[in-house]
Amino acid sequence: MLADPDSSIIRRFGLFNEEIEPTSRDYGVPYPATFLVDARGIVVQKILEEHYIHRLPAATLLLRLGKTPPLPPPRVTHRFDYLEVLTAATEPSLYPGNPVTLFVDIRPQPGVHVYAPGVAGYQGVAVTIEEQPYLRLRGVQYPPSALLTIPLLDETVAVYDKSMRISIDMTLGNRFELQPVNDAGGTLEIKGTLAIQACDDRVCYPPQEIPLVWTFTLKPPDLERSPEPLQHKPKG
């Protein structure tokens, strides 16, 4: 945390938010950014966010850098004879504005495959998230699939025949949008649906739509103001 009453340091880093009107109470804030600094003190990477309330938790930052941070263990949500579906997330508790990555793990039994997104004639794997005014969907990432040739049907299709993980990047809204969640006790649920179809060498199972839910503790925002001499004041 850095006191920068006249935004001079923010300007030197090229982060001054020029889109905010000088008469606004938010005038003087920066574009949100995370700087990565090496052992020599040299900035080697800069990660920008859309809004100043979006603050990257450490686990989400590491994931964006291609690292594997310590994560809460996945939870089995559905178990069939031929596969398991598990869910997980980067953080068990969140503040308003936090980005979070949700995970769906699919673990087929040996000899079982599920169809990749977009495969014609079958239900390819697809995750949808239930819309809420306090959620922003940033994107869904599916892992690379493999090609499977089925001689009897004379077709080659894209499938997953090993354990795979789908990642869903979300961002929470501001504290006003999340006030109903706080008023209801602070338990935040993100709901979704997994569409999927699995087959083995003998049986093609019916397509399924599996309900998903991720549960978080919503932490109240820290509204303590900085000391009076350090506060930004609207001009005019």
BELDA-V590846 format. One record per residue. N is the residue number from 1. RES is the residue in three letters. SS is DSSP state (a for helix, b for strand, c for the rest). Layout:
BEGIN
n=N res=RES ss=SS
n=N res=RES ss=SS
END
This chain:
BEGIN
n=1 res=MET ss=c
n=2 res=LEU ss=c
n=3 res=ALA ss=c
n=4 res=ASP ss=c
n=5 res=PRO ss=c
n=6 res=ASP ss=c
n=7 res=SER ss=c
n=8 res=SER ss=a
n=9 res=ILE ss=a
n=10 res=ILE ss=a
n=11 res=ARG ss=a
n=12 res=ARG ss=a
n=13 res=PHE ss=c
n=14 res=GLY ss=c
n=15 res=LEU ss=c
n=16 res=PHE ss=b
n=17 res=ASN ss=c
n=18 res=GLU ss=c
n=19 res=GLU ss=c
n=20 res=ILE ss=c
n=21 res=GLU ss=c
n=22 res=PRO ss=c
n=23 res=THR ss=c
n=24 res=SER ss=c
n=25 res=ARG ss=c
n=26 res=ASP ss=c
n=27 res=TYR ss=c
n=28 res=GLY ss=c
n=29 res=VAL ss=c
n=30 res=PRO ss=b
n=31 res=TYR ss=c
n=32 res=PRO ss=c
n=33 res=ALA ss=b
n=34 res=THR ss=b
n=35 res=PHE ss=b
n=36 res=LEU ss=b
n=37 res=VAL ss=b
n=38 res=ASP ss=c
n=39 res=ALA ss=c
n=40 res=ARG ss=c
n=41 res=GLY ss=c
n=42 res=ILE ss=c
n=43 res=VAL ss=b
n=44 res=VAL ss=b
n=45 res=GLN ss=b
n=46 res=LYS ss=b
n=47 res=ILE ss=b
n=48 res=LEU ss=b
n=49 res=GLU ss=c
n=50 res=GLU ss=c
n=51 res=HIS ss=c
n=52 res=TYR ss=c
n=53 res=ILE ss=c
n=54 res=HIS ss=c
n=55 res=ARG ss=c
n=56 res=LEU ss=c
n=57 res=PRO ss=c
n=58 res=ALA ss=a
n=59 res=ALA ss=a
n=60 res=THR ss=a
n=61 res=LEU ss=a
n=62 res=LEU ss=a
n=63 res=LEU ss=a
n=64 res=ARG ss=a
n=65 res=LEU ss=c
n=66 res=GLY ss=c
n=67 res=LYS ss=c
n=68 res=THR ss=c
n=69 res=PRO ss=c
n=70 res=PRO ss=c
n=71 res=LEU ss=c
n=72 res=PRO ss=c
n=73 res=PRO ss=c
n=74 res=PRO ss=c
n=75 res=ARG ss=b
n=76 res=VAL ss=b
n=77 res=THR ss=b
n=78 res=HIS ss=b
n=79 res=ARG ss=b
n=80 res=PHE ss=c
n=81 res=ASP ss=c
n=82 res=TYR ss=c
n=83 res=LEU ss=b
n=84 res=GLU ss=b
n=85 res=VAL ss=b
n=86 res=LEU ss=b
n=87 res=THR ss=b
n=88 res=ALA ss=b
n=89 res=ALA ss=b
n=90 res=THR ss=c
n=91 res=GLU ss=c
n=92 res=PRO ss=c
n=93 res=SER ss=b
n=94 res=LEU ss=b
n=95 res=TYR ss=b
n=96 res=PRO ss=c
n=97 res=GLY ss=c
n=98 res=ASN ss=c
n=99 res=PRO ss=b
n=100 res=VAL ss=b
n=101 res=THR ss=b
n=102 res=LEU ss=b
n=103 res=PHE ss=b
n=104 res=VAL ss=b
n=105 res=ASP ss=b
n=106 res=ILE ss=b
n=107 res=ARG ss=b
n=108 res=PRO ss=b
n=109 res=GLN ss=c
n=110 res=PRO ss=c
n=111 res=GLY ss=c
n=112 res=VAL ss=c
n=113 res=HIS ss=b
n=114 res=VAL ss=b
n=115 res=TYR ss=b
n=116 res=ALA ss=c
n=117 res=PRO ss=c
n=118 res=GLY ss=c
n=119 res=VAL ss=c
n=120 res=ALA ss=c
n=121 res=GLY ss=c
n=122 res=TYR ss=c
n=123 res=GLN ss=c
n=124 res=GLY ss=c
n=125 res=VAL ss=c
n=126 res=ALA ss=b
n=127 res=VAL ss=b
n=128 res=THR ss=b
n=129 res=ILE ss=b
n=130 res=GLU ss=c
n=131 res=GLU ss=c
n=132 res=GLN ss=c
n=133 res=PRO ss=c
n=134 res=TYR ss=c
n=135 res=LEU ss=b
n=136 res=ARG ss=b
n=137 res=LEU ss=b
n=138 res=ARG ss=b
n=139 res=GLY ss=b
n=140 res=VAL ss=b
n=141 res=GLN ss=b
n=142 res=TYR ss=c
n=143 res=PRO ss=c
n=144 res=PRO ss=c
n=145 res=SER ss=c
n=146 res=ALA ss=b
n=147 res=LEU ss=b
n=148 res=LEU ss=b
n=149 res=THR ss=b
n=150 res=ILE ss=b
n=151 res=PRO ss=c
n=152 res=LEU ss=c
n=153 res=LEU ss=c
n=154 res=ASP ss=c
n=155 res=GLU ss=b
n=156 res=THR ss=b
n=157 res=VAL ss=b
n=158 res=ALA ss=b
n=159 res=VAL ss=b
n=160 res=TYR ss=b
n=161 res=ASP ss=c
n=162 res=LYS ss=c
n=163 res=SER ss=c
n=164 res=MET ss=b
n=165 res=ARG ss=b
n=166 res=ILE ss=b
n=167 res=SER ss=b
n=168 res=ILE ss=b
n=169 res=ASP ss=b
n=170 res=MET ss=b
n=171 res=THR ss=b
n=172 res=LEU ss=b
n=173 res=GLY ss=c
n=174 res=ASN ss=c
n=175 res=ARG ss=c
n=176 res=PHE ss=c
n=177 res=GLU ss=c
n=178 res=LEU ss=c
n=179 res=GLN ss=a
n=180 res=PRO ss=a
n=181 res=VAL ss=a
n=182 res=ASN ss=a
n=183 res=ASP ss=a
n=184 res=ALA ss=c
n=185 res=GLY ss=c
n=186 res=GLY ss=c
n=187 res=THR ss=b
n=188 res=LEU ss=b
n=189 res=GLU ss=b
n=190 res=ILE ss=b
n=191 res=LYS ss=b
n=192 res=GLY ss=b
n=193 res=THR ss=b
n=194 res=LEU ss=b
n=195 res=ALA ss=b
n=196 res=ILE ss=b
n=197 res=GLN ss=c
n=198 res=ALA ss=b
n=199 res=CYS ss=b
n=200 res=ASP ss=c
n=201 res=ASP ss=c
n=202 res=ARG ss=c
n=203 res=VAL ss=c
n=204 res=CYS ss=b
n=205 res=TYR ss=c
n=206 res=PRO ss=c
n=207 res=PRO ss=c
n=208 res=GLN ss=b
n=209 res=GLU ss=b
n=210 res=ILE ss=b
n=211 res=PRO ss=b
n=212 res=LEU ss=b
n=213 res=VAL ss=b
n=214 res=TRP ss=b
n=215 res=THR ss=b
n=216 res=PHE ss=b
n=217 res=THR ss=b
n=218 res=LEU ss=b
n=219 res=LYS ss=b
n=220 res=PRO ss=c
n=221 res=PRO ss=c
n=222 res=ASP ss=c
n=223 res=LEU ss=c
n=224 res=GLU ss=c
n=225 res=ARG ss=c
n=226 res=SER ss=c
n=227 res=PRO ss=c
n=228 res=GLU ss=a
n=229 res=PRO ss=a
n=230 res=LEU ss=a
n=231 res=GLN ss=c
n=232 res=HIS ss=c
n=233 res=LYS ss=c
n=234 res=PRO ss=c
n=235 res=LYS ss=c
n=236 res=GLY ss=c
END
